[in-house]
């Protein structure tokens, strides 16, 4: 109920733009996390002489990056709103 009351006065198109901005930023984070994860994973696999599994490395890199970026945003969004 609080969610409905909070967003009742905001036009629907504005809410969609915020959601699309969040979605687009998360897609960019996934893209770059997979690229950097693959590079770091390849270098680490050659240094440690272990087999290189690109699907596992890309998935783990994407999940860790999403958790980190969204966690940092959720923790710090209140401090930006008060300034």
PyMOL commands that set and color helices and strands:
alter all, ss='L'
color gray80, all
select helices_A, chain A and resi 2-7+12-48+54-82
alter helices_A, ss='H'
color red, helices_A
deselect
rebuild
show_as cartoon
